[in-house]
């Protein structure tokens, strides 16, 4: 069942980039008033109350793990194959309230540890840098001024953070909070299973040809007669008695009984 890509409900303001862009001469310049292009690849949860359910549904819709129509044209004997993975793209610029993902390039520079679980960090892509305020991250082992890579935590963008600088000015920066996606991933897995079950209804049941007892008995009777010809009477007798037990009252059982009575004693 091919599902259409579910678009997130974008709320909140588009933040003006406050980072640093590189000039042609290599000197940094402030990116005053420039509004960056919104990336359509970012997952946005909008105003969803149940963010775990919303995230699972968005990832599922983007993945389209099973095409039921295509399954109808398969060999009809193979069950649907589910190979989809729970994949969330990294956050990008500009950050919107409701965006969820890992940090751009999964790295950051620690600008200032503000508390046990809060800090100001600098994130960047190839062209731009922005200062973000992060909460929910264990900052006990971070050091100001250091760059940290391979940051695999997920974050949710919330309302912008306002704080005062050392000069007393008020500054507003994008604000993210660490977000646990484990529940959403479990919901995503359940959606895959449900979708696979839905696709199975379009598959014809596998017809397994079963050998009738009478057919097996006839083959056993032929084998018993060959044993008799080879004068292997003990195994032949056992085979004949088994035939009589398996298909009593049939012509094959009657023939086996005659062979049994004719055996030399």
MARVOLO-791850 format. One line per field, with one value per residue: residue number from 1; chain; x, y, z of N, C-alpha, C, CB in turn. Coordinates in steps of 0.02 Angstrom, whole numbers, plus 50000, padded with zeros to 5 digits. Glycine has a CB too. Layout:
seq = c(NUM	...);
mol = c(A	...);
n.x = c(X	...);
n.y = c(Y	...);
n.z = c(Z	...);
ca.x = c(X	...);
ca.y = c(Y	...);
ca.z = c(Z	...);
c.x = c(X	...);
c.y = c(Y	...);
c.z = c(Z	...);
cb.x = c(X	...);
cb.y = c(Y	...);
cb.z = c(Z	...);
end
This chain:
seq = c(1	2	3	4	5	6	7	8	9	10	11	12	13	14	15	16	17	18	19	20	21	22	23	24	25	26	27	28	29	30	31	32	33	34	35	36	37	38	39	40	41	42	43	44	45	46	47	48	49	50	51	52	53	54	55	56	57	58	59	60	61	62	63	64	65	66	67	68	69	70	71	72	73	74	75	76	77	78	79	80	81	82	83	84	85	86	87	88	89	90	91	92	93	94	95	96	97	98	99	100	101	102	103	104	105	106	107	108	109	110	111	112	113	114	115	116	117	118	119	120	121	122	123	124	125	126	127	128	129	130	131	132	133	134	135	136	137	138	139	140	141	142	143	144	145	146	147	148	149	150	151	152	153	154	155	156	157	158	159	160	161	162	163	164	165	166	167	168	169	170	171	172	173	174	175	176	177	178	179	180	181	182	183	184	185	186	187	188	189	190	191	192	193	194	195	196	197	198	199	200	201	202	203	204	205	206	207	208	209	210	211	212	213	214	215	216	217	218	219	220	221	222	223	224	225	226	227	228	229	230	231	232	233	234	235	236	237	238	239	240	241	242	243	244	245	246	247	248	249	250	251	252	253	254	255	256	257	258	259	260	261	262	263	264	265);
mol = c(A	A	A	A	A	A	A	A	A	A	A	A	A	A	A	A	A	A	A	A	A	A	A	A	A	A	A	A	A	A	A	A	A	A	A	A	A	A	A	A	A	A	A	A	A	A	A	A	A	A	A	A	A	A	A	A	A	A	A	A	A	A	A	A	A	A	A	A	A	A	A	A	A	A	A	A	A	A	A	A	A	A	A	A	A	A	A	A	A	A	A	A	A	A	A	A	A	A	A	A	A	A	A	A	A	A	A	A	A	A	A	A	A	A	A	A	A	A	A	A	A	A	A	A	A	A	A	A	A	A	A	A	A	A	A	A	A	A	A	A	A	A	A	A	A	A	A	A	A	A	A	A	A	A	A	A	A	A	A	A	A	A	A	A	A	A	A	A	A	A	A	A	A	A	A	A	A	A	A	A	A	A	A	A	A	A	A	A	A	A	A	A	A	A	A	A	A	A	A	A	A	A	A	A	A	A	A	A	A	A	A	A	A	A	A	A	A	A	A	A	A	A	A	A	A	A	A	A	A	A	A	A	A	A	A	A	A	A	A	A	A	A	A	A	A	A	A	A	A	A	A	A	A	A	A	A	A	A	A	A	A	A	A	A	A);
n.x = c(50043	50050	50099	50066	50183	50189	50167	50243	50168	50201	50245	50274	50404	50507	50671	50789	50946	51081	51209	51378	51438	51551	51653	51706	51839	51882	51864	51760	51587	51441	51280	51167	50994	50966	50863	50861	50840	50704	50720	50647	50667	50679	50609	50461	50366	50263	50121	50088	50014	50041	50192	50277	50197	50166	50293	50330	50232	50260	50390	50361	50273	50359	50443	50376	50365	50307	50236	50082	50011	50113	50144	50041	50076	50178	50255	50153	50172	50266	50289	50258	50402	50486	50591	50617	50694	50710	50727	50788	50814	50953	50949	50926	50966	50852	50810	50657	50521	50471	50543	50636	50778	50952	51101	51162	51281	51315	51397	51469	51520	51566	51511	51474	51449	51302	51235	51199	51129	51116	51168	51260	51287	51380	51333	51355	51346	51410	51420	51369	51356	51277	51223	51156	51041	51045	50957	50934	51038	51173	51292	51403	51528	51578	51681	51710	51738	51785	51772	51652	51621	51527	51401	51265	51141	50965	50864	50736	50663	50613	50523	50606	50754	50782	50908	51021	51164	51338	51350	51229	51132	50989	50974	50915	50903	50898	50820	50843	50795	50847	50786	50701	50690	50654	50528	50450	50512	50478	50340	50343	50395	50287	50193	50249	50234	50094	50066	50125	50044	49925	49959	49972	49847	49826	49895	49894	49850	49973	49975	49997	50043	49978	50019	49910	49853	49821	49896	50026	50022	50011	50136	50214	50171	50222	50357	50365	50337	50450	50545	50504	50533	50669	50687	50684	50604	50566	50575	50486	50366	50342	50321	50205	50110	50105	50045	49917	49872	49875	49788	49656	49533	49541	49573	49711	49753	49690	49762	49887	49861	49842	49970	50037	49983	50033	50164	50311	50321);
n.y = c(49941	50092	50237	50411	50543	50611	50774	50882	50987	51147	51260	51410	51534	51573	51568	51698	51685	51681	51652	51633	51677	51638	51755	51804	51837	51762	51812	51815	51858	51939	51869	51958	51974	51881	51756	51586	51450	51341	51174	51034	50908	50894	50827	50875	50895	50977	51036	50923	50825	50697	50663	50554	50460	50537	50558	50426	50397	50492	50455	50327	50353	50421	50321	50218	50069	49952	49904	49873	49853	49815	49697	49616	49574	49491	49329	49268	49175	49213	49291	49464	49568	49654	49784	49908	50043	50132	50291	50453	50612	50729	50880	51043	51205	51342	51322	51255	51269	51117	51037	50885	50783	50733	50830	50949	50879	50806	50855	50975	51132	51169	51307	51368	51298	51297	51239	51085	51014	51094	51207	51320	51297	51282	51250	51185	51185	51155	51286	51380	51439	51422	51477	51381	51345	51216	51090	50961	50878	50788	50879	50868	50819	50899	51026	51198	51276	51164	51049	50931	50774	50651	50649	50569	50592	50630	50774	50893	51034	51177	51319	51476	51527	51651	51754	51847	51937	51965	52099	52144	52146	52077	51920	51812	51643	51490	51347	51191	51028	50878	50727	50577	50445	50314	50258	50300	50230	50098	50105	50128	50006	49924	49975	49934	49796	49787	49838	49742	49634	49679	49679	49545	49495	49505	49405	49245	49096	48976	48828	48672	48524	48376	48209	48079	47956	47831	47834	47836	47712	47624	47641	47591	47458	47413	47422	47327	47209	47204	47179	47053	46982	46989	46905	46954	46936	46974	47120	47145	47092	47177	47297	47267	47244	47372	47441	47385	47433	47571	47602	47536	47422	47462	47434	47422	47384	47259	47192	47193	47112	46988	46967	46959	46841	46750	46742	46644	46535);
n.z = c(50000	49942	50018	50030	50046	50204	50253	50372	50498	50490	50611	50707	50695	50553	50579	50573	50502	50611	50608	50549	50391	50260	50180	50012	50020	50123	50249	50395	50390	50451	50434	50401	50413	50313	50251	50257	50140	50159	50203	50130	50172	50305	50453	50528	50671	50702	50788	50856	50983	51032	51010	50986	50917	50805	50748	50717	50621	50520	50479	50436	50328	50242	50209	50140	50145	50092	49941	49901	49783	49697	49759	49720	49596	49615	49639	49704	49800	49889	50045	50095	50093	50214	50224	50270	50358	50512	50490	50513	50452	50471	50569	50498	50425	50402	50575	50628	50741	50808	50723	50708	50739	50714	50754	50632	50524	50632	50733	50848	50919	51081	51159	51281	51436	51518	51622	51713	51620	51509	51379	51272	51104	50950	50789	50623	50443	50279	50236	50327	50497	50656	50816	50942	51075	51189	51280	51404	51378	51440	51511	51588	51555	51457	51383	51374	51217	51151	51013	50968	50898	50802	50864	50912	50964	50967	50934	50977	50907	50994	51062	51027	51117	51238	51300	51405	51356	51402	51395	51427	51331	51248	51177	51049	51010	50913	50989	51060	51119	51196	51126	51146	51038	51043	51077	50971	50870	50902	50881	50745	50699	50729	50640	50520	50531	50534	50408	50327	50357	50302	50167	50142	50117	49984	49928	49859	49944	49987	49904	49955	49891	49943	49971	49945	50064	50005	49888	49938	50000	49892	49833	49936	49934	49814	49843	49946	49876	49796	49894	49931	49815	49824	49925	50052	50176	50307	50322	50219	50266	50374	50306	50233	50335	50388	50282	50281	50402	50383	50273	50290	50225	50094	49916	49901	50029	50036	49936	49994	50104	50044	49992	50111	50168	50080	50106	50140	50279);
ca.x = c(50000	50094	50072	50092	50227	50151	50204	50235	50132	50252	50223	50331	50434	50568	50723	50839	51011	51123	51277	51431	51450	51618	51658	51751	51909	51898	51846	51690	51541	51376	51229	51112	50930	50957	50821	50884	50789	50678	50732	50587	50685	50676	50547	50432	50309	50210	50091	50062	50014	50079	50248	50304	50153	50174	50359	50327	50191	50295	50445	50330	50247	50415	50480	50336	50401	50276	50191	50034	49996	50168	50141	49991	50108	50233	50244	50094	50191	50313	50259	50288	50468	50491	50662	50621	50730	50687	50778	50770	50868	50982	50921	50957	50951	50842	50776	50588	50492	50441	50591	50668	50833	51018	51132	51193	51347	51322	51453	51456	51571	51538	51526	51469	51407	51260	51211	51212	51097	51102	51228	51259	51331	51383	51326	51372	51350	51469	51421	51345	51360	51227	51227	51093	51039	51024	50938	50922	51100	51219	51348	51453	51595	51595	51727	51700	51788	51802	51728	51633	51595	51489	51347	51210	51079	50912	50840	50674	50665	50558	50520	50672	50779	50803	50954	51059	51236	51378	51342	51162	51086	50949	50987	50869	50935	50860	50820	50829	50795	50859	50723	50709	50650	50646	50457	50428	50539	50436	50277	50359	50400	50219	50162	50275	50201	50025	50065	50141	49985	49877	49982	49964	49780	49827	49933	49857	49879	50017	49943	50047	50016	49986	50013	49856	49874	49815	49953	50085	50015	50026	50209	50240	50157	50272	50420	50360	50343	50521	50579	50487	50572	50738	50684	50692	50535	50552	50556	50427	50308	50330	50293	50136	50067	50096	49997	49851	49855	49866	49731	49614	49472	49552	49601	49783	49759	49672	49818	49940	49842	49855	50042	50058	49964	50072	50235	50333	50328);
ca.y = c(50000	50150	50293	50476	50575	50655	50835	50906	51051	51194	51316	51447	51581	51555	51608	51730	51654	51725	51624	51667	51653	51655	51801	51780	51847	51718	51842	51802	51915	51924	51856	52000	51976	51832	51699	51528	51409	51287	51107	50992	50842	50893	50803	50923	50865	51026	51044	50857	50813	50634	50671	50488	50433	50579	50544	50360	50400	50529	50413	50272	50378	50438	50260	50176	50005	49897	49924	49818	49841	49776	49630	49577	49548	49447	49258	49246	49125	49242	49342	49530	49576	49720	49800	49978	50059	50192	50340	50523	50656	50776	50947	51087	51277	51369	51276	51272	51237	51053	50996	50833	50751	50743	50894	50951	50848	50770	50883	51042	51164	51190	51377	51382	51253	51340	51201	51014	50986	51148	51237	51353	51262	51308	51197	51212	51142	51175	51357	51424	51420	51452	51462	51353	51329	51146	51068	50889	50843	50784	50923	50863	50801	50944	51081	51256	51285	51101	51025	50861	50743	50588	50659	50530	50607	50664	50835	50923	51107	51207	51392	51507	51543	51720	51760	51910	51932	51997	52172	52161	52143	52015	51884	51756	51591	51427	51310	51120	50986	50808	50692	50504	50421	50242	50241	50311	50175	50040	50116	50120	49934	49897	49996	49890	49730	49795	49846	49677	49593	49703	49658	49472	49477	49503	49347	49182	49049	48926	48762	48619	48461	48323	48142	48042	47894	47776	47838	47814	47640	47588	47641	47545	47390	47397	47412	47264	47156	47200	47146	46982	46954	46984	46857	46990	46927	47009	47190	47145	47080	47238	47346	47246	47256	47444	47461	47364	47477	47640	47610	47476	47419	47485	47382	47414	47344	47190	47162	47183	47055	46928	46957	46937	46772	46708	46740	46580	46536);
ca.z = c(50000	49937	50057	50011	50095	50250	50268	50441	50506	50511	50652	50732	50649	50519	50613	50531	50517	50651	50608	50512	50324	50238	50123	49960	50039	50179	50313	50413	50390	50480	50384	50426	50379	50260	50270	50220	50108	50201	50175	50133	50195	50378	50483	50574	50707	50709	50855	50877	51055	51040	50963	50967	50865	50746	50719	50687	50561	50468	50454	50399	50265	50199	50190	50095	50147	50054	49888	49897	49713	49670	49788	49683	49536	49634	49624	49742	49850	49936	50089	50086	50123	50246	50233	50288	50420	50547	50470	50523	50427	50519	50570	50449	50433	50470	50620	50641	50799	50789	50687	50748	50704	50744	50737	50566	50522	50696	50770	50874	50960	51145	51172	51352	51476	51560	51679	51708	51561	51462	51353	51207	51058	50882	50739	50557	50384	50240	50220	50379	50567	50699	50887	50967	51147	51196	51347	51410	51362	51497	51495	51641	51530	51402	51399	51331	51165	51118	50960	50980	50837	50809	50912	50886	51000	50929	50968	50954	50909	51031	51054	51032	51184	51248	51356	51406	51346	51455	51389	51448	51275	51243	51115	51036	50970	50908	51052	51049	51178	51178	51115	51143	50982	51049	51076	50902	50829	50916	50845	50674	50686	50729	50577	50468	50538	50513	50335	50298	50364	50253	50101	50135	50093	49911	49907	49858	49992	49958	49899	49964	49866	49992	49943	49977	50096	49958	49842	49975	50012	49830	49826	49986	49912	49762	49878	49981	49826	49776	49949	49928	49761	49847	49980	50115	50199	50370	50308	50176	50309	50412	50260	50216	50393	50393	50231	50305	50458	50359	50228	50297	50184	50025	49872	49914	50090	50019	49899	50043	50145	50004	49990	50178	50178	50035	50126	50168	50353);
c.x = c(50045	50063	50104	50134	50187	50194	50191	50197	50182	50221	50285	50361	50494	50623	50772	50908	51054	51195	51323	51438	51519	51616	51706	51824	51928	51881	51774	51648	51475	51324	51166	51050	50919	50916	50840	50826	50768	50690	50670	50603	50680	50608	50523	50370	50252	50186	50063	50068	50055	50136	50278	50263	50162	50239	50358	50288	50226	50351	50416	50305	50303	50449	50443	50365	50372	50228	50143	50018	50050	50166	50091	50023	50168	50214	50185	50111	50238	50277	50291	50354	50473	50565	50671	50658	50703	50740	50750	50828	50893	50945	50959	50938	50897	50802	50705	50564	50455	50487	50622	50722	50898	51045	51160	51265	51363	51384	51433	51517	51538	51560	51527	51423	51369	51235	51225	51183	51078	51167	51213	51309	51331	51381	51338	51359	51409	51475	51406	51356	51303	51241	51158	51099	51010	51009	50927	50983	51146	51283	51406	51523	51616	51639	51716	51757	51806	51749	51715	51600	51558	51436	51284	51144	51029	50886	50775	50679	50603	50560	50590	50690	50802	50851	50992	51133	51272	51371	51272	51110	51048	50960	50938	50902	50889	50871	50802	50832	50808	50793	50735	50662	50635	50573	50430	50452	50498	50369	50286	50363	50331	50182	50185	50241	50129	50019	50079	50080	49931	49895	49970	49896	49777	49867	49890	49890	49921	49982	49997	50015	50031	49975	49959	49882	49872	49874	50016	50083	50032	50102	50240	50229	50206	50339	50421	50368	50415	50562	50566	50528	50645	50744	50700	50623	50518	50534	50494	50364	50291	50297	50220	50088	50054	50045	49926	49826	49838	49803	49684	49552	49480	49578	49675	49794	49741	49729	49876	49925	49856	49930	50068	50042	50006	50145	50252	50342	50380);
c.y = c(50061	50208	50358	50505	50623	50716	50857	50972	51102	51252	51353	51490	51550	51600	51637	51703	51704	51701	51665	51636	51676	51701	51773	51787	51805	51747	51827	51865	51894	51917	51893	51994	51924	51773	51640	51489	51352	51220	51064	50923	50836	50868	50854	50893	50914	51032	50978	50849	50750	50635	50604	50457	50471	50564	50476	50361	50436	50488	50356	50296	50396	50376	50219	50106	49950	49926	49866	49802	49799	49704	49586	49544	49504	49374	49228	49195	49154	49293	49409	49535	49648	49734	49873	49988	50125	50246	50411	50566	50703	50843	50991	51159	51297	51319	51301	51236	51174	51009	50944	50800	50759	50811	50892	50925	50809	50791	50952	51067	51187	51262	51392	51332	51296	51305	51127	50983	51040	51181	51276	51317	51297	51249	51227	51159	51166	51250	51403	51395	51455	51432	51439	51344	51259	51130	50992	50847	50844	50823	50917	50849	50846	51001	51137	51260	51221	51084	50951	50833	50679	50593	50625	50541	50641	50722	50858	50998	51133	51282	51422	51526	51616	51722	51827	51897	51969	52073	52194	52158	52076	51983	51825	51706	51530	51384	51237	51083	50914	50770	50617	50477	50346	50221	50248	50254	50111	50045	50107	50046	49902	49915	49952	49822	49733	49801	49780	49631	49613	49679	49584	49453	49474	49444	49285	49134	48997	48858	48709	48553	48405	48255	48104	47978	47834	47774	47814	47738	47599	47584	47593	47472	47368	47383	47345	47205	47148	47166	47071	46948	46944	46937	46890	46992	46967	47083	47194	47137	47143	47291	47330	47259	47331	47470	47444	47409	47547	47649	47549	47480	47441	47427	47369	47373	47271	47156	47148	47123	46989	46914	46932	46864	46724	46703	46670	46585	46486);
c.z = c(50000	49973	50033	50066	50139	50266	50339	50442	50532	50550	50677	50678	50614	50547	50562	50551	50555	50651	50565	50444	50303	50177	50072	49979	50100	50247	50330	50409	50419	50425	50404	50381	50325	50286	50225	50191	50154	50167	50184	50161	50272	50403	50535	50605	50719	50781	50881	50952	51070	50989	50942	50911	50800	50710	50684	50622	50504	50437	50412	50330	50216	50172	50137	50091	50104	50002	49876	49825	49680	49696	49749	49621	49552	49621	49662	49796	49903	49980	50077	50124	50150	50259	50255	50353	50448	50535	50478	50498	50480	50515	50520	50464	50384	50511	50633	50704	50777	50748	50734	50706	50743	50723	50666	50569	50586	50735	50797	50912	51024	51159	51247	51386	51525	51622	51669	51644	51510	51441	51289	51163	50991	50834	50671	50503	50343	50232	50279	50449	50605	50771	50910	51043	51154	51269	51346	51395	51422	51479	51544	51614	51472	51427	51349	51280	51127	51065	50971	50917	50854	50864	50884	50923	50953	50970	50936	50961	50944	51021	51064	51104	51186	51308	51350	51397	51402	51453	51409	51392	51276	51176	51109	50990	50965	50970	51038	51116	51156	51176	51106	51089	50988	51046	51005	50857	50840	50880	50771	50656	50684	50665	50520	50470	50515	50438	50300	50301	50314	50183	50089	50108	50017	49884	49910	49908	49956	49961	49902	49943	49917	49958	49981	50007	50049	49910	49876	49987	49950	49818	49875	49967	49858	49794	49915	49933	49802	49831	49949	49872	49781	49907	50047	50148	50262	50358	50263	50218	50349	50368	50244	50274	50403	50343	50254	50361	50433	50317	50232	50252	50113	49983	49885	49977	50077	49982	49947	50087	50108	50001	50057	50190	50135	50055	50154	50243	50375);
cb.x = c(49951	50109	50085	50035	50285	50132	50185	50303	50070	50291	50179	50384	50454	50562	50760	50837	51047	51098	51275	51498	51395	51657	51679	51738	51922	51970	51858	51687	51533	51355	51216	51133	50922	51026	50745	50927	50814	50603	50793	50556	50755	50690	50556	50416	50333	50153	50036	50101	49942	50033	50302	50304	50080	50170	50414	50295	50124	50323	50488	50272	50203	50466	50491	50332	50404	50238	50231	49970	49988	50236	50121	49933	50131	50251	50306	50043	50225	50372	50265	50240	50525	50450	50700	50552	50806	50675	50800	50755	50845	51057	50925	50937	51015	50806	50815	50543	50444	50379	50646	50616	50841	51066	51188	51192	51401	51325	51517	51393	51606	51561	51476	51443	51451	51202	51136	51184	51034	51054	51282	51275	51311	51447	51256	51445	51282	51467	51372	51273	51429	51156	51251	51076	50996	51077	50875	50867	51134	51236	51325	51434	51596	51532	51802	51696	51849	51807	51759	51585	51653	51536	51334	51227	51093	50854	50893	50613	50670	50562	50470	50674	50838	50742	51004	51047	51256	51452	51356	51161	51124	50874	51060	50803	51003	50879	50771	50880	50727	50908	50686	50693	50685	50677	50417	50453	50613	50425	50249	50426	50444	50180	50178	50351	50205	49993	50116	50200	49957	49874	50055	49976	49729	49856	49996	49856	49825	50085	49901	50072	50046	49937	50080	49800	49831	49750	49962	50091	49944	49992	50237	50208	50085	50278	50433	50293	50297	50549	50557	50411	50568	50765	50731	50721	50522	50612	50613	50432	50322	50396	50335	50135	50099	50164	50013	49852	49912	49926	49755	49592	49420	49602	49591	49817	49713	49608	49842	49949	49767	49827	50078	50023	49890	50067	50249	50398	50259);
cb.y = c(50000	50168	50283	50523	50612	50616	50891	50913	51043	51221	51293	51400	51645	51563	51565	51808	51632	51728	51552	51664	51677	51592	51871	51818	51920	51702	51918	51773	51944	51980	51779	52073	52041	51807	51716	51484	51382	51297	51074	50986	50824	50962	50732	50991	50838	51010	51097	50801	50805	50572	50714	50442	50435	50654	50546	50310	50434	50595	50385	50243	50440	50481	50218	50208	49982	49849	49943	49834	49908	49808	49634	49621	49606	49456	49219	49217	49066	49275	49321	49584	49561	49723	49788	50009	50064	50179	50328	50537	50695	50786	50978	51068	51320	51437	51269	51254	51285	51066	51039	50781	50779	50686	50911	51023	50901	50694	50888	51042	51224	51143	51422	51454	51199	51366	51213	50978	50947	51200	51184	51430	51188	51352	51163	51236	51143	51142	51371	51440	51438	51432	51524	51286	51382	51099	51105	50869	50874	50710	50995	50808	50729	50971	51057	51321	51314	51043	51039	50855	50728	50530	50736	50457	50652	50615	50890	50895	51137	51189	51422	51568	51496	51768	51700	51948	51962	51977	52194	52229	52152	52030	51859	51783	51570	51388	51343	51089	50992	50775	50721	50471	50435	50218	50284	50379	50162	50032	50185	50155	49900	49924	50069	49882	49706	49855	49899	49644	49597	49779	49675	49438	49528	49568	49339	49151	49014	48923	48756	48617	48443	48333	48105	48027	47879	47781	47910	47852	47624	47622	47712	47559	47385	47455	47469	47259	47170	47271	47177	46972	46998	47053	46799	47064	46855	47005	47228	47090	47022	47265	47349	47172	47227	47480	47425	47291	47481	47661	47621	47468	47459	47544	47401	47483	47373	47188	47209	47246	47059	46937	47023	46980	46763	46735	46796	46556	46520);
cb.z = c(50061	49864	50133	49992	50060	50316	50219	50476	50554	50451	50712	50760	50684	50441	50664	50537	50452	50724	50583	50550	50274	50222	50146	49896	50053	50178	50312	50484	50317	50530	50377	50431	50349	50234	50263	50264	50041	50216	50209	50064	50173	50407	50516	50539	50773	50664	50853	50841	51082	51030	50995	51029	50887	50765	50772	50736	50577	50497	50512	50439	50278	50237	50251	50025	50216	50102	49823	49936	49676	49687	49862	49661	49492	49708	49640	49695	49816	49898	50163	50110	50072	50311	50167	50292	50407	50624	50397	50599	50366	50505	50641	50377	50423	50467	50687	50581	50837	50750	50654	50772	50633	50723	50788	50537	50510	50682	50725	50921	50923	51203	51137	51364	51514	51520	51690	51768	51581	51493	51340	51213	51051	50871	50744	50554	50343	50172	50166	50369	50598	50678	50928	50932	51187	51168	51372	51365	51299	51516	51493	51689	51507	51369	51398	51372	51194	51170	50889	51041	50787	50824	50925	50889	51061	50912	50965	50994	50838	51108	51105	50988	51204	51259	51357	51472	51276	51448	51317	51477	51207	51254	51111	51005	51001	50845	51103	50998	51218	51229	51053	51213	50915	51114	51124	50875	50845	50992	50860	50657	50740	50791	50563	50475	50611	50547	50313	50334	50436	50254	50091	50202	50119	49885	49950	49787	50032	49996	49835	50038	49797	50051	49945	49927	50156	49919	49815	50043	50036	49770	49835	50054	49885	49711	49927	50019	49767	49762	50017	49916	49699	49866	49967	50104	50211	50418	50276	50122	50357	50441	50196	50197	50456	50383	50164	50329	50508	50319	50155	50370	50215	50023	49800	49922	50144	49975	49842	50087	50164	49932	49971	50230	50162	49965	50180	50135	50387);
end
